[in-house]
Each structure stands twice: as C-alpha cells, then as structure tokens.
Amino acid sequence: MAGEIINSAADAAGLAAMIARAAEQTGGTTRGLPPVERWNPPFCGDLDMEIRADGTWFYLGTPIGRAPLVRLFSTVLRKDEDGKTYLVTPVEKVGIKVEDAPFLAVEMTITEKEGERVLTFRTNVGDVVEAGADHPLRFDIAGENRELKPYLHVRGRLEALVSRAVMYDLVELGEVIDMDGVEMFAISSGGRRFPIMPAAELEQLSK
C-alpha cells in the first residue's frame, strides 16, 4: 500500500540478504552495480530507513554500523522521476528517506589526463567518480548564511554531497573565467568547466 511504513523485515541484515540474492540472480555482486534502472518491480511501501546529511544510514531509528551492509544497500539505490529515493530489486521497490544527498564525497585526488586536470572523488560507500562530462559538479548556495554546497553526479539521478573538508580543497582550485560573457568563479575537471557563482558575488560568500 502506498505510504505504508514497512516494519515487517526482521532486521537490516535480513533485508541485505534479500538484496544480495537479487544481485546474484542478475549477475551482480555486493561490490558491483546491479542494473536497477532496468528493473520495474511493484512499489511495496516505505521502509523505516533514512540517510542523514552526514552520510549515516539509519534503520528503525538506529545507525547501521556495518560498512559492507551500507555498501550493499547503496548498490540498489535509485531516485525516480517523482524525486523520491528507493531500494530496488527485481521483485520489489521500497521507499526510503534521504535528508540531503544519498552519498557523501569524502576524498578528492587531482591528476592530469591528456593535458587536462581531472578531479576524482571517493564516496563514503566506495564509489570512485571522475568529475567531467558524464559526472558533472553543481554548486548550491543555501541558507541564511549562504553556505556553499557542492554536489557530484554519481549515477542515475543520484548525487554525492561533497564533504566540508573536501569542499575547501575543491574551492581552492577555483578560478575566475569568462563563461558566455560573464565572469564566473568556476572549477575545471575532465575538460569541462563547472560554474560556482558569478565572480562579483564571490566576496559575499560566508567563510
């Protein structure tokens, strides 16, 4: 039933076992990425699971402390056109809550490829993503304090919020460039430029 809160699963480990079996049936592994975008199972209600803004996963109000379990859940996440995030297997789809972004980018490395700088990020669930045309960066300025919040596209409609520590390193790489006749403070990676804000507004950003 739509909107129903599911508490019938014995525990998070039991749900993980179900997901693992589904991944095995489709040739995936707990370290791989099952083809969730191709699955179209029925919606089975909302699960009492939440991903907090700091990347911590909660089930039935309790943090999930086992990193392999969180990694397993992350491989079957999907955000649909309705803006909601689900755990998806070939046989069922259950809704979960996401406070901000489902992933957190916790590390960044800088390399060079074909003469272009490439920024590579590692998420809290083990994804490694190169920012570029296929995985763009976007920047929001949120709240009364005008807090800068960078996001990295990971897959599908799923993004990673760049952690505050990494964000400081990222912003240090920014430069003022001309973009369509407007002076913008921007970041470049993989041959693409990603605007942060108009250069004229840079001084107003809260530190």
GROMACS elastic network, one bead per residue, 0.5 to 0.9 nm:
[ bonds ]
;  ai    aj funct       b0    kb
    1     4     6  0.55691   500
    1     5     6  0.89542   500
    1    43     6  0.79304   500
    1    44     6  0.64223   500
    1    45     6  0.57194   500
    1    46     6  0.89630   500
    2     5     6  0.87902   500
    2    43     6  0.73248   500
    2    44     6  0.71589   500
    2    45     6  0.52465   500
    2    46     6  0.76021   500
    3    45     6  0.56833   500
    3    46     6  0.60493   500
    3    95     6  0.87496   500
    4    44     6  0.81904   500
    4    46     6  0.57210   500
    4    47     6  0.82731   500
    5    45     6  0.61351   500
    5    47     6  0.56047   500
    5    48     6  0.64281   500
    5    95     6  0.89809   500
    6     9     6  0.73526   500
    6    44     6  0.83240   500
    6    45     6  0.63347   500
    6    46     6  0.57532   500
    6    48     6  0.65350   500
    6    94     6  0.85320   500
    7    10     6  0.78931   500
    7    11     6  0.87324   500
    7    47     6  0.68311   500
    7    48     6  0.67440   500
    7    60     6  0.78614   500
    8    11     6  0.84718   500
    9    12     6  0.74277   500
    9    14     6  0.68056   500
    9    15     6  0.65757   500
    9    47     6  0.89853   500
   10    13     6  0.80489   500
   10    14     6  0.60784   500
   10    15     6  0.77968   500
   11    14     6  0.53673   500
   11    15     6  0.66600   500
   11    16     6  0.88459   500
   11    59     6  0.82926   500
   11    60     6  0.86265   500
   12    15     6  0.51310   500
   12    16     6  0.61582   500
   12    17     6  0.86949   500
   12    59     6  0.67734   500
   12    60     6  0.87693   500
   12    64     6  0.79704   500
   12    69     6  0.82246   500
   13    17     6  0.62408   500
   13    18     6  0.87781   500
   13    69     6  0.74375   500
   14    17     6  0.51508   500
   14    18     6  0.65423   500
   14    19     6  0.88835   500
   15    18     6  0.51392   500
   15    19     6  0.64027   500
   15    20     6  0.86960   500
   15    73     6  0.89088   500
   16    19     6  0.50421   500
   16    20     6  0.60790   500
   16    21     6  0.86295   500
   16    69     6  0.66518   500
   16    70     6  0.88663   500
   16    72     6  0.68723   500
   16    73     6  0.68482   500
   17    20     6  0.50050   500
   17    21     6  0.62340   500
   17    22     6  0.86420   500
   18    21     6  0.52342   500
   18    22     6  0.63261   500
   18    23     6  0.87423   500
   18    89     6  0.85611   500
   19    22     6  0.50233   500
   19    23     6  0.61837   500
   19    24     6  0.86669   500
   19    30     6  0.89020   500
   19    72     6  0.76282   500
   19    73     6  0.75379   500
   19    76     6  0.77033   500
   19    87     6  0.88951   500
   19    88     6  0.83724   500
   19    89     6  0.65287   500
   20    23     6  0.50697   500
   20    24     6  0.62367   500
   20    25     6  0.86799   500
   20    28     6  0.85739   500
   20    29     6  0.73251   500
   20    30     6  0.65813   500
   20    72     6  0.74710   500
   21    24     6  0.51101   500
   21    25     6  0.62447   500
   21    26     6  0.88728   500
   22    25     6  0.51525   500
   22    26     6  0.65914   500
   22    27     6  0.88754   500
   22    28     6  0.82719   500
   22    34     6  0.86432   500
   22    89     6  0.60610   500
   22    90     6  0.66467   500
   22    91     6  0.82929   500
   23    26     6  0.53411   500
   23    27     6  0.62820   500
   23    29     6  0.58369   500
   23    30     6  0.72778   500
   23    32     6  0.86161   500
   23    33     6  0.83661   500
   23    34     6  0.59305   500
   23    35     6  0.88480   500
   23    76     6  0.86619   500
   23    89     6  0.78134   500
   23    90     6  0.87896   500
   24    27     6  0.51166   500
   24    28     6  0.52925   500
   24    29     6  0.61305   500
   24    30     6  0.85625   500
   24    34     6  0.89136   500
   25    28     6  0.73950   500
   26    29     6  0.88820   500
   26    34     6  0.70165   500
   26    35     6  0.79747   500
   26    90     6  0.85872   500
   27    34     6  0.76568   500
   28    31     6  0.79712   500
   28    32     6  0.56212   500
   28    33     6  0.63554   500
   28    34     6  0.52072   500
   28    35     6  0.82436   500
   29    33     6  0.72617   500
   29    34     6  0.75533   500
   29    72     6  0.88215   500
   30    33     6  0.77581   500
   30    34     6  0.87871   500
   30    68     6  0.82960   500
   30    71     6  0.75253   500
   30    72     6  0.54374   500
   30    73     6  0.88759   500
   30    75     6  0.74385   500
   31    71     6  0.77068   500
   31    72     6  0.73930   500
   31    75     6  0.78116   500
   31   126     6  0.88068   500
   32    75     6  0.71417   500
   33    36     6  0.80167   500
   33    75     6  0.53794   500
   33    76     6  0.73673   500
   34    37     6  0.86215   500
   34    75     6  0.66854   500
   34    76     6  0.66431   500
   34    89     6  0.86775   500
   35    38     6  0.56756   500
   35    39     6  0.69519   500
   35    76     6  0.82968   500
   36    39     6  0.52256   500
   36    40     6  0.83142   500
   36    75     6  0.84783   500
   36    76     6  0.61827   500
   36    77     6  0.75978   500
   36    78     6  0.68519   500
   36    87     6  0.89338   500
   36    88     6  0.62938   500
   36    89     6  0.69398   500
   36    90     6  0.78555   500
   37    40     6  0.79981   500
   37    78     6  0.73036   500
   37    88     6  0.89144   500
   37   156     6  0.76269   500
   38    90     6  0.88909   500
   39    88     6  0.75504   500
   39    89     6  0.70593   500
   39    90     6  0.55342   500
   39    91     6  0.83218   500
   40    88     6  0.84813   500
   40    89     6  0.85797   500
   40    90     6  0.69589   500
   40    91     6  0.80558   500
   40    92     6  0.82249   500
   40    93     6  0.82552   500
   41    44     6  0.88350   500
   41    88     6  0.75663   500
   41    89     6  0.71455   500
   41    90     6  0.57688   500
   41    91     6  0.50405   500
   41    93     6  0.59597   500
   42    91     6  0.70523   500
   42    92     6  0.54079   500
   42    93     6  0.60091   500
   42    94     6  0.88158   500
   43    46     6  0.86198   500
   43    92     6  0.61349   500
   43    94     6  0.60155   500
   43    95     6  0.80488   500
   44    47     6  0.89216   500
   44    92     6  0.61926   500
   44    93     6  0.57566   500
   44    94     6  0.54468   500
   44    95     6  0.81277   500
   45    93     6  0.76182   500
   45    94     6  0.53283   500
   45    95     6  0.62565   500
   46    49     6  0.83327   500
   46    86     6  0.85198   500
   46    93     6  0.87980   500
   46    94     6  0.52583   500
   46    96     6  0.59918   500
   46    97     6  0.86121   500
   47    50     6  0.86058   500
   47    59     6  0.83861   500
   47    60     6  0.86307   500
   47    87     6  0.89598   500
   47    94     6  0.60135   500
   47    95     6  0.57543   500
   47    96     6  0.55721   500
   47    97     6  0.84089   500
   48    58     6  0.81812   500
   48    59     6  0.59343   500
   48    60     6  0.53566   500
   48    61     6  0.76356   500
   48    95     6  0.85496   500
   48    96     6  0.67393   500
   48    97     6  0.79922   500
   49    57     6  0.72642   500
   49    58     6  0.54840   500
   49    60     6  0.63143   500
   49    61     6  0.75953   500
   49    95     6  0.83418   500
   49    96     6  0.53156   500
   49    97     6  0.62922   500
   49    98     6  0.86878   500
   50    56     6  0.82669   500
   50    57     6  0.57996   500
   50    58     6  0.51528   500
   50    59     6  0.66702   500
   50    60     6  0.87025   500
   50    61     6  0.82698   500
   50    96     6  0.58526   500
   50    98     6  0.56132   500
   50    99     6  0.73455   500
   51    54     6  0.80929   500
   51    55     6  0.60763   500
   51    56     6  0.57320   500
   51    58     6  0.63246   500
   51    96     6  0.80316   500
   51    97     6  0.63083   500
   51    99     6  0.61010   500
   51   100     6  0.79387   500
   51   101     6  0.80008   500
   51   102     6  0.61974   500
   51   103     6  0.84648   500
   52    55     6  0.53895   500
   52    56     6  0.53216   500
   52    57     6  0.63548   500
   52    58     6  0.77089   500
   52    97     6  0.84393   500
   52    98     6  0.63421   500
   52    99     6  0.50816   500
   52   100     6  0.69283   500
   52   101     6  0.82492   500
   52   102     6  0.79954   500
   53    56     6  0.73384   500
   53    98     6  0.77050   500
   53    99     6  0.53880   500
   53   100     6  0.50896   500
   53   101     6  0.66700   500
   53   102     6  0.79312   500
   53   103     6  0.86273   500
   53   104     6  0.81670   500
   53   161     6  0.82957   500
   54    57     6  0.89833   500
   54    99     6  0.89934   500
   54   100     6  0.86330   500
   54   103     6  0.87710   500
   54   104     6  0.71564   500
   54   161     6  0.89521   500
   54   163     6  0.81781   500
   55   100     6  0.89061   500
   55   101     6  0.80688   500
   55   102     6  0.69406   500
   55   103     6  0.60733   500
   55   104     6  0.56699   500
   55   124     6  0.71436   500
   55   125     6  0.89468   500
   55   161     6  0.88933   500
   56    63     6  0.67652   500
   56    64     6  0.75403   500
   56    65     6  0.86390   500
   56    70     6  0.89772   500
   57    62     6  0.83185   500
   57    63     6  0.57107   500
   57    64     6  0.56119   500
   57    65     6  0.82091   500
   57    70     6  0.71130   500
   58    61     6  0.55910   500
   58    62     6  0.51012   500
   58    64     6  0.55533   500
   58    65     6  0.89122   500
   59    62     6  0.52976   500
   59    63     6  0.63282   500
   59    64     6  0.65050   500
   60    63     6  0.84418   500
   62    65     6  0.88672   500
   64    67     6  0.78127   500
   64    69     6  0.77037   500
   64    70     6  0.70456   500
   65    69     6  0.82281   500
   65    70     6  0.80959   500
   66    69     6  0.53871   500
   66    70     6  0.65412   500
   66    71     6  0.88279   500
   67    70     6  0.51297   500
   67    71     6  0.61347   500
   67    72     6  0.85872   500
   67   125     6  0.76388   500
   68    72     6  0.61202   500
   68    73     6  0.87332   500
   68   125     6  0.85224   500
   69    72     6  0.50462   500
   69    73     6  0.63714   500
   69    74     6  0.86677   500
   70    73     6  0.51412   500
   70    74     6  0.61500   500
   70    75     6  0.88836   500
   70   125     6  0.70019   500
   71    74     6  0.50475   500
   71    75     6  0.65566   500
   71   124     6  0.86448   500
   71   125     6  0.51486   500
   71   126     6  0.72176   500
   72    75     6  0.55219   500
   72    76     6  0.73548   500
   72   125     6  0.87652   500
   73    76     6  0.57169   500
   73    77     6  0.67421   500
   73    87     6  0.72094   500
   74    77     6  0.53017   500
   74    78     6  0.88746   500
   74    87     6  0.82121   500
   74   102     6  0.82776   500
   74   103     6  0.84540   500
   74   125     6  0.69892   500
   75    78     6  0.87271   500
   75    87     6  0.87510   500
   76    86     6  0.80838   500
   76    87     6  0.54507   500
   76    88     6  0.54531   500
   76    89     6  0.68978   500
   77    85     6  0.68832   500
   77    86     6  0.56665   500
   77    88     6  0.63370   500
   77   102     6  0.85384   500
   77   158     6  0.81950   500
   78    84     6  0.84323   500
   78    85     6  0.56306   500
   78    86     6  0.52862   500
   78    87     6  0.63905   500
   78    88     6  0.67766   500
   78   155     6  0.89447   500
   78   156     6  0.71667   500
   78   157     6  0.72777   500
   78   158     6  0.70644   500
   79    82     6  0.79600   500
   79    83     6  0.63142   500
   79    84     6  0.56146   500
   79    86     6  0.62099   500
   79    87     6  0.89305   500
   79   156     6  0.72689   500
   79   157     6  0.55056   500
   79   158     6  0.62638   500
   80    83     6  0.56452   500
   80    84     6  0.59102   500
   80    85     6  0.65105   500
   80    86     6  0.77988   500
   80   156     6  0.87700   500
   80   157     6  0.72697   500
   81    84     6  0.75090   500
   81   157     6  0.85206   500
   82    85     6  0.86931   500
   83   157     6  0.88636   500
   84    95     6  0.72163   500
   84    96     6  0.78793   500
   84    97     6  0.79309   500
   84    98     6  0.83862   500
   85    94     6  0.86017   500
   85    95     6  0.60127   500
   85    96     6  0.59731   500
   85    97     6  0.69431   500
   85    98     6  0.71176   500
   85   102     6  0.85215   500
   85   158     6  0.86878   500
   86    93     6  0.62834   500
   86    94     6  0.53797   500
   86    96     6  0.56426   500
   86    97     6  0.84363   500
   87    92     6  0.83191   500
   87    93     6  0.57770   500
   87    94     6  0.54038   500
   87    95     6  0.64401   500
   87    96     6  0.72021   500
   88    91     6  0.79441   500
   88    92     6  0.60978   500
   88    94     6  0.66627   500
   88    95     6  0.87926   500
   89    92     6  0.54164   500
   89    93     6  0.63847   500
   90    93     6  0.82335   500
   98   101     6  0.64071   500
   98   102     6  0.60683   500
   99   102     6  0.79198   500
  100   103     6  0.87649   500
  100   161     6  0.77391   500
  101   104     6  0.72291   500
  101   151     6  0.82230   500
  101   158     6  0.74721   500
  101   159     6  0.59038   500
  101   160     6  0.56845   500
  101   161     6  0.57553   500
  102   158     6  0.68727   500
  102   159     6  0.66291   500
  102   160     6  0.63817   500
  102   161     6  0.79646   500
  103   123     6  0.63701   500
  103   124     6  0.65532   500
  103   125     6  0.71578   500
  103   154     6  0.85317   500
  103   158     6  0.78929   500
  103   159     6  0.63625   500
  103   161     6  0.63031   500
  103   162     6  0.86829   500
  104   122     6  0.84709   500
  104   123     6  0.53473   500
  104   124     6  0.55094   500
  104   125     6  0.80219   500
  104   151     6  0.88687   500
  104   159     6  0.83204   500
  104   162     6  0.58190   500
  104   163     6  0.62163   500
  105   108     6  0.77747   500
  105   121     6  0.61425   500
  105   122     6  0.56575   500
  105   124     6  0.62698   500
  105   127     6  0.89248   500
  105   151     6  0.84766   500
  105   152     6  0.78787   500
  105   160     6  0.56525   500
  105   161     6  0.59115   500
  105   163     6  0.57148   500
  105   166     6  0.76050   500
  106   121     6  0.73297   500
  106   122     6  0.60055   500
  106   123     6  0.54951   500
  106   124     6  0.60594   500
  106   161     6  0.88934   500
  106   162     6  0.67261   500
  106   163     6  0.56610   500
  106   164     6  0.86667   500
  106   165     6  0.78811   500
  106   166     6  0.64516   500
  107   120     6  0.82150   500
  107   121     6  0.55409   500
  107   122     6  0.51519   500
  107   123     6  0.70263   500
  107   124     6  0.86635   500
  107   162     6  0.85854   500
  107   163     6  0.82720   500
  107   165     6  0.86763   500
  107   166     6  0.62462   500
  108   119     6  0.66005   500
  108   120     6  0.55315   500
  108   122     6  0.64892   500
  108   166     6  0.66091   500
  108   169     6  0.82847   500
  108   170     6  0.81043   500
  109   118     6  0.82427   500
  109   119     6  0.58577   500
  109   120     6  0.52573   500
  109   121     6  0.65592   500
  109   122     6  0.86325   500
  110   117     6  0.69290   500
  110   118     6  0.58683   500
  110   120     6  0.64988   500
  111   116     6  0.84164   500
  111   117     6  0.58980   500
  111   118     6  0.52372   500
  111   119     6  0.66165   500
  111   120     6  0.78547   500
  112   115     6  0.60144   500
  112   116     6  0.53896   500
  112   118     6  0.55433   500
  112   119     6  0.85879   500
  112   190     6  0.85595   500
  113   116     6  0.52518   500
  113   117     6  0.64126   500
  113   118     6  0.65944   500
  113   190     6  0.76392   500
  114   117     6  0.84574   500
  115   191     6  0.89928   500
  116   188     6  0.85950   500
  116   189     6  0.70902   500
  116   190     6  0.60244   500
  116   191     6  0.58665   500
  117   188     6  0.70665   500
  117   189     6  0.53331   500
  117   190     6  0.60174   500
  117   191     6  0.73198   500
  118   130     6  0.67496   500
  118   131     6  0.68527   500
  118   132     6  0.76912   500
  118   188     6  0.79030   500
  118   191     6  0.79138   500
  119   129     6  0.84663   500
  119   130     6  0.58076   500
  119   131     6  0.56498   500
  119   132     6  0.81957   500
  119   170     6  0.88818   500
  119   188     6  0.83570   500
  119   189     6  0.56240   500
  119   190     6  0.73563   500
  120   128     6  0.68447   500
  120   129     6  0.55495   500
  120   131     6  0.61798   500
  120   189     6  0.88065   500
  121   127     6  0.80290   500
  121   128     6  0.56410   500
  121   129     6  0.52569   500
  121   130     6  0.63029   500
  121   131     6  0.75912   500
  121   152     6  0.86010   500
  121   162     6  0.87818   500
  122   125     6  0.81513   500
  122   126     6  0.62153   500
  122   127     6  0.56290   500
  122   129     6  0.65027   500
  123   126     6  0.53086   500
  123   127     6  0.52413   500
  123   128     6  0.65721   500
  123   129     6  0.81670   500
  123   160     6  0.71416   500
  123   162     6  0.86707   500
  124   127     6  0.75487   500
  127   154     6  0.80192   500
  128   154     6  0.87111   500
  129   135     6  0.72905   500
  129   152     6  0.85098   500
  129   153     6  0.84783   500
  129   154     6  0.66444   500
  130   134     6  0.84405   500
  130   135     6  0.66542   500
  130   136     6  0.88012   500
  130   189     6  0.81298   500
  130   190     6  0.76002   500
  131   134     6  0.74112   500
  131   136     6  0.55590   500
  131   137     6  0.65445   500
  131   152     6  0.71904   500
  131   153     6  0.80073   500
  131   188     6  0.87621   500
  131   189     6  0.58385   500
  131   190     6  0.64026   500
  131   192     6  0.85311   500
  132   135     6  0.50794   500
  132   136     6  0.52262   500
  132   137     6  0.76557   500
  132   188     6  0.82535   500
  132   189     6  0.55336   500
  132   191     6  0.67518   500
  132   192     6  0.57455   500
  132   193     6  0.82819   500
  132   194     6  0.88965   500
  133   136     6  0.57613   500
  133   189     6  0.87183   500
  133   190     6  0.71233   500
  133   191     6  0.78166   500
  133   192     6  0.63454   500
  134   153     6  0.80687   500
  134   154     6  0.88921   500
  135   152     6  0.66148   500
  135   154     6  0.62390   500
  135   155     6  0.78001   500
  136   151     6  0.84312   500
  136   152     6  0.60303   500
  136   153     6  0.56595   500
  136   154     6  0.86563   500
  136   189     6  0.88335   500
  136   192     6  0.82499   500
  136   193     6  0.89675   500
  136   194     6  0.73917   500
  137   150     6  0.68758   500
  137   151     6  0.56559   500
  137   153     6  0.65059   500
  137   187     6  0.85742   500
  137   193     6  0.89223   500
  137   194     6  0.61956   500
  137   195     6  0.86169   500
  138   149     6  0.84853   500
  138   150     6  0.57809   500
  138   151     6  0.52835   500
  138   152     6  0.65495   500
  138   153     6  0.82441   500
  138   194     6  0.67554   500
  138   195     6  0.74752   500
  138   196     6  0.73048   500
  139   148     6  0.68756   500
  139   149     6  0.56886   500
  139   151     6  0.61610   500
  139   152     6  0.89025   500
  139   194     6  0.84190   500
  139   195     6  0.75352   500
  139   196     6  0.55144   500
  139   197     6  0.80232   500
  140   147     6  0.80092   500
  140   148     6  0.58973   500
  140   149     6  0.50879   500
  140   150     6  0.62870   500
  140   151     6  0.79641   500
  140   196     6  0.79217   500
  140   197     6  0.89693   500
  141   145     6  0.88132   500
  141   146     6  0.52926   500
  141   147     6  0.52672   500
  141   149     6  0.60660   500
  141   150     6  0.86384   500
  141   196     6  0.89802   500
  141   197     6  0.88111   500
  141   205     6  0.85727   500
  142   145     6  0.73670   500
  142   146     6  0.51420   500
  142   147     6  0.51412   500
  142   148     6  0.65384   500
  142   149     6  0.71625   500
  143   146     6  0.52538   500
  143   147     6  0.62662   500
  144   147     6  0.78313   500
  145   205     6  0.83349   500
  145   206     6  0.63585   500
  146   204     6  0.83228   500
  146   205     6  0.62848   500
  146   206     6  0.61052   500
  147   205     6  0.73602   500
  147   206     6  0.65203   500
  147   207     6  0.82036   500
  148   167     6  0.85031   500
  148   196     6  0.87581   500
  148   205     6  0.76488   500
  148   206     6  0.81848   500
  149   161     6  0.71301   500
  149   162     6  0.71510   500
  149   163     6  0.85631   500
  149   164     6  0.82823   500
  149   167     6  0.79084   500
  150   160     6  0.85370   500
  150   161     6  0.60885   500
  150   162     6  0.54804   500
  150   163     6  0.83442   500
  150   167     6  0.70183   500
  150   196     6  0.84651   500
  151   159     6  0.62414   500
  151   160     6  0.55118   500
  151   162     6  0.57235   500
  152   158     6  0.87349   500
  152   159     6  0.53947   500
  152   160     6  0.51371   500
  152   161     6  0.65278   500
  152   162     6  0.70727   500
  153   156     6  0.81151   500
  153   157     6  0.74583   500
  153   158     6  0.63043   500
  153   160     6  0.64745   500
  154   157     6  0.78085   500
  154   158     6  0.57386   500
  154   159     6  0.51610   500
  154   160     6  0.65606   500
  155   158     6  0.54054   500
  155   159     6  0.71347   500
  156   159     6  0.84863   500
  160   163     6  0.88230   500
  161   164     6  0.89711   500
  162   165     6  0.82949   500
  162   166     6  0.63413   500
  162   167     6  0.58976   500
  163   166     6  0.53543   500
  163   167     6  0.59209   500
  163   168     6  0.88323   500
  164   168     6  0.64591   500
  164   169     6  0.89941   500
  165   168     6  0.55932   500
  165   169     6  0.69964   500
  165   170     6  0.89610   500
  166   169     6  0.52089   500
  166   170     6  0.61322   500
  166   171     6  0.87188   500
  167   171     6  0.60934   500
  167   172     6  0.85917   500
  168   171     6  0.52959   500
  168   172     6  0.63721   500
  169   172     6  0.52692   500
  169   173     6  0.69856   500
  170   173     6  0.55084   500
  170   174     6  0.71664   500
  170   187     6  0.78954   500
  171   174     6  0.51845   500
  171   175     6  0.87273   500
  171   186     6  0.85779   500
  171   187     6  0.76037   500
  171   196     6  0.88547   500
  172   175     6  0.83729   500
  173   186     6  0.85574   500
  173   187     6  0.65134   500
  173   188     6  0.82525   500
  174   185     6  0.62666   500
  174   186     6  0.52412   500
  174   188     6  0.76529   500
  174   196     6  0.83851   500
  175   184     6  0.80005   500
  175   185     6  0.53841   500
  175   186     6  0.55664   500
  175   187     6  0.66557   500
  175   188     6  0.86586   500
  176   183     6  0.63379   500
  176   184     6  0.53380   500
  176   186     6  0.62262   500
  176   187     6  0.88864   500
  176   198     6  0.86535   500
  176   199     6  0.64368   500
  177   182     6  0.81060   500
  177   183     6  0.55918   500
  177   184     6  0.54176   500
  177   185     6  0.63895   500
  177   186     6  0.68726   500
  177   199     6  0.85361   500
  178   181     6  0.57356   500
  178   182     6  0.54229   500
  178   184     6  0.60819   500
  178   185     6  0.87619   500
  179   182     6  0.52291   500
  179   183     6  0.63179   500
  179   184     6  0.64071   500
  179   193     6  0.89274   500
  179   195     6  0.83402   500
  180   183     6  0.84319   500
  182   198     6  0.73208   500
  182   199     6  0.84454   500
  183   198     6  0.60791   500
  183   199     6  0.55730   500
  183   200     6  0.77356   500
  184   195     6  0.62796   500
  184   196     6  0.72117   500
  184   197     6  0.58613   500
  184   200     6  0.79991   500
  185   194     6  0.87790   500
  185   195     6  0.60967   500
  185   196     6  0.56043   500
  185   197     6  0.55146   500
  185   198     6  0.58795   500
  185   199     6  0.50650   500
  185   200     6  0.87894   500
  185   201     6  0.89946   500
  185   202     6  0.73729   500
  186   193     6  0.64567   500
  186   194     6  0.54264   500
  186   196     6  0.50726   500
  186   197     6  0.71375   500
  186   198     6  0.86342   500
  186   199     6  0.87661   500
  187   192     6  0.83437   500
  187   193     6  0.56497   500
  187   194     6  0.51886   500
  187   195     6  0.64499   500
  187   196     6  0.72226   500
  188   191     6  0.66751   500
  188   192     6  0.55238   500
  188   194     6  0.60955   500
  188   195     6  0.87067   500
  189   192     6  0.54578   500
  189   193     6  0.65615   500
  189   194     6  0.80723   500
  190   193     6  0.84236   500
  195   198     6  0.78792   500
  196   199     6  0.88055   500
  197   200     6  0.82277   500
  197   201     6  0.66677   500
  197   202     6  0.68747   500
  198   201     6  0.54807   500
  198   202     6  0.67900   500
  199   202     6  0.51850   500
  199   203     6  0.81119   500
  200   203     6  0.71076   500
  200   204     6  0.84586   500
  201   204     6  0.54528   500
  201   205     6  0.70434   500
  202   205     6  0.56076   500
  203   206     6  0.81925   500
